[in-house]
Amino acid sequence: MHLKDLIKQLREYKGFARKSCIGVLARLFSEECRYDDAGWFKVGDSYVVVSSDGITEDLINDDPFLAGYYSVLVNVNDVVAKGARPMGYAGVLASRSSDVRMKLAEGLREAIRLYDLVLLKVHTHPDTSYDAIDGCVVGVAKKVIPSSTAKPSQKIVVAVDVDGRMGSKGWVCCFDTTRNRTPDHIKGLIDGMVSVAERELASASRDISAPGLLGSLTMLCESSRVGAIVDLNSLPLPKGVGLEVWLKMYPSFGFILVSSEPLLCAKHLERFGYVASIVGEITGDRKVIVRLGDQEETFMNLAEESIFS
């Protein structure tokens, strides 16, 4: 596999490329953009952590049940990546089709049951010219792990639940490890990330989402104004899944953590059902460098370009 060709393919992947509209919008609100997975504020001794996300139209058209399900999953992951325990879901469901509305709602119901959330509110638009679902998850944390606090010389840990199966819906590459699992199993995986935050085993964290593993790492690096060196041979890889495909996958439970105690962080997460590996190091030059065997290429030079604009 030629690394340069792989990087070109990943840079052109829609899940990565579609992030480029974010920067100009974010700067309307603040010049100091954190570009984090979620936002939070403190109430008493705890943090309320909130994430909102919309589901791509391609997925809704292809599988509205799964779109409803993922409206919960993607927001849960953003909250869990911050070290918060997800508590409730609210959303907006839009479609003129009663069949589509029902399938979206059935997917929502299944995920809310599995993640043991409180259904806070769902607003419906029954007279739109489009199908859409947009959701929000609220969580609670004792301590928060931002995306913007990675420091040079800290190590990069990738932790993933690899016991699942892959599939594609529209352009979205999914690696499902939640369907047909119990709420207790899901709770255990969430407990792992919550305890990492509470034990302060990671200084920065982000979930592996639509831009894929390298795209998600690049977002973390841009948020922290750092670079990284990553060894692709060290990544946790599910059986039967090739590296080229895996780098585009959106895993049901997958996180990138930055730690000054990487071995302790990885071992801790493995006790909760993750496969965790130390895959690289944070650098100060703002370049995301990728290694594969004896090959080395720059994935993105954040001193000269941005994933968000």
N, C-alpha and C positions, 0 to 999 in steps of 0.2 A: 504494500500500500504506500503510495507516494503521499507524504504528509502535506505537501503544498496543495495537492489536488483535494485532499480531505478538508483542509481549512477553507479553500474556496467554496466547496460545497456547503459547509456549515455556515459560512458568512452569507450565502445566498438563500439559506433555508428561511422560509416565511416566518417561523417562530422567532428567529433572530432579527430579521430585517424589519419586522413590523414595530419594533421598539423605538425606531428612529424618530417617531412623531412626538415622543414624550417630552423631550427637553424644552422645546419652545413653549409648550403649554405649562410645564411646571414653573418656568421662569416668570410667568405672569403672576404667580403667587409668592415666589421667593427666589432671589438670586443665589441663595445657599441651599441648593436642592440636595436632599439626602438620598433620594431614589431608593427608599427602603421598601421592603415587602409590605409593611403595615405601619400604622401610626399608633401612638399611645399617649396616655396622660395619666397622671397619678391621682388616686383617690385614697386618702388615708395612707396605709402602708402597702397598698397594692397598685398595680398598673392595669388600666383598662386598655386592651390592645384591639385595634379594629382594622379589618381589611375589607376592601370591596373589589369586585371583579365582574367583568362581563364575559359571557361565553361566545366564542367565535361563531359566526353565522354558518360556516361550513359544517361544524359539529351539530348544530341544531337541525340543519337540513338533513343530515345523514342519520342522526340518531337522537331524537328529542328526549327520550328517556335518559340516555347517558349525559346529555347536555344538562338536564336538571340535576342529575347526580353530581356532575362535575362542578356545578355552581356552588355546591357545598364543599367538595373536596379541595378545589383550588384555593378557596378562601381559608379553609381550615389549615392548609399547609403554610400559607403566609403567616398566620397567627402562631402556629406551632414553631415555625422557624425563629420567632422572636422569643421563644421560651414560655409562651402563654398556653393555658389550657382553654380550648374553645368551649363556649358556653351556649351561645344562641345564634340563630340565623334570621336574617330579614332579606327580602328580595322583591324584585319587580318582574312579573311574568306577562309577556305581551304576545298575542296572536289572535287573529280572527277565526282560526280553526279550533273548534272544540276538541278535536282529536289531538292536535298538537299541544293544546293547553293541558289536556289530561295526561299525556305522556310526560311532559315537563314536570308536572306536579307529582306524578308517580315516582319519577327519578329523585326529585327533592325529598319525598317522603322516605324513600329507601335510605338515602344518605343521612338524613336527619336521625333516623332510627339507629343506624349503624354507629354514627359518631356521638350518639346520646346527647343531642342538642335540644334546646328549647326553641320551638318555632315562634319567633317574636312577631313577625308580620310578613305577609305577602300581598303586595298590591297587584291587581290585574288590569291589563288593557285588552278588552275583548274586541276592539274595533280598529286595530292598527292595520297597516299595509305590509307589515313585516312580522317575523317571529323572533323573539329575543327573550333572554333571561339574564338578569343582572342581580348579583347577590352581595351580601355583606355578612361577615361573621365577627362576633364580639367574643373576646377572650379575656382572661384574667391571669396576671403574672405577678410573682413576688419580685423577680428580677427579669430584665429585658436584655436580649442580645441584639444590638443594632447590626446593620450592614456596613456602617460607616466608621468602624473602629478597628479595622485590621491594621497591623503594624509590620514593617519590614523585619525579616528574620523569623517571624512566627510561621508555623507549619500549617498546611492545608489538609484537612481531613474530609473525606467524602464518606457519608454514611447512607446506605440504601437498604431497603427491604427488597431482596432479590428473588423472593419466592412468589413468582407470579407469571403472567403471560402478557405477550405484547400484541398490539393491534393498531390499526389506523382508522381514523374517522375523518374524512376530508383530508386536510393536510396535517392534522394533529396526530402525532405518534404517541401512543399511550402504552405504559407498562403497568398493568393493573395488578395490585396485590391486596385489594380490599374486598372485592366481590366474593361472596361465599365465605367470608370470615366473620368471626363473632365480635360483638362490641367490646368484649374483654381483650381480645387480641389487638384491636385498634387502640384501646386505652393504653395498653402496654407500650406501644410504639410512641404514642404521645407522651407518656410518662418519661420515656427516655430523654426526649428533648427538653421537657420541663425541668428534669433533674440536672441536666447539663447546665442550664441557665442558673438554677439555684445554687449549684456547687461552683459556679464560675469557672467551668472547664473550657469555655470558649469565649473569645473576645469579640468575635463577629460571626454572623451566620446568615445564610440565605437558602431558600428552598430551590431545588432543581426544577425549573418550570418550563414554559413553552420554548424559550430560546435554546434549550438543551443544556448540558452540563457546562460546556465551555462558555456559552453565552451567559448563563447564570453566574458563573465565576467572574466573568468580565463585568457584569453589573455590580457585583460586590466590590470588585477592585476600583471601578469608577466612583462608586459611593465613598470608598475609603481613600481615594486619591493615591492608590498604590498600584504596583504591578504584581506579577506572579510567574513562577516557573512550575509547569505541570508535567508530570511523566504519565503519559497515557497507558503505559504498560502496568502501572500500579493501581489503576481504577478497579473498584469492585465491578464485576461483570457477571450477569446472570448466565446460567448454562444455556447454550444454544443461541445466544444473541451476539451478533458480531459487533465489533467496536464501532464501525461506521454507522450502523443503525442505532446503537446504544447512545451515541453522542447527540442524537436528535430526540431521544425518548423523554417523555414527561412521566417520571415514576410516581406512583401513588404516595410513596414515602421515600423521599430522597433529599438530603441536605448537604450543603457545603459549609464547613465550619473552619474557623481560623483559631488556632490555639497555641499557647506557650507550653502546654502540657499535652501534646498530641497523642502520645501513646496512652496516657490515662484517659483522655477523652474518647479515643477509639474503643478501648477495652470496655469502658463504661457503657457506651451505646450498644456494643455487641451483647451485653447482658439483657438488653431489652428487645432483641430480635433483629438488629441491623447487622449487615456486613459493613465494616468500617476499615478504611485504609488511609494511611498517610500518603498523599499523592504529590506533594510539592511544597513550595515555600513562597511566602509573600516577599516582594522586593520593593525597592524604593524608586525604581526608574519608570514606573507606570506602563511598562510593556508586559503584555500577557504572552509568555513564551511557552510553546508546546514542544515536548520531546516525544519521539516514538522510535525506540531502538537507537540507532546512531543518527537519526534525523532530528533537526531542530528548526522550527519556524516561528515567526511572530504571528500570533493570532490577531492581535490588535495593539496598536500603539496609542495608548490613551492620552499621551502628551500631545498628539497631533489630531486625533479623531475621537468620536464619542459614539457609544452604542445608542445613546438617547437622542442624537440629533444628526 
